[in-house]
Amino acid sequence: MRTKMTHTPGPWVIQGGIEKKPHDFYPILGPKSESIAAVLTENHANAPRPEGASNASLIAAAPDLLEAAKRALGEFIVNGHPGERGMCGIEIADGCAICEAAKDIRAAIAKAEGRDGAA
């Protein structure tokens, strides 16, 4: 049986901020200064990776994004858009934009929680 995945709670921060990278990577730290990730700023050939700062920012925001997605999905459900059948009564495949968004949010949450089948 698969155990439930848990992650280090946020906030996650980029050590020293995005403007100041101490090494060839951006260290991402948890709330107790524990190491979460290191985002490389160079590839294997020591060539710069300009997307490194953006990747570090996205990873640092992950716990906040996950919680926001869960809250948004909850609002869709409370307001009658559960993502399976919309308040409008049509199937997702029929193009209800709110239901499509709820479906995408559910998939993103599942991926973040390791339930997308890829893990």
Salt bridges, closest charged atoms under 4 A:
GLU51 OE2 - ARG49 NH2 3.01
GLU84 OE2 - ARG106 NH1 2.89
GLU91 OE2 - ARG85 NH1 2.27
GLU113 OE2 - LYS70 NZ 2.85
GLU113 OE1 - ARG115 NH2 2.74
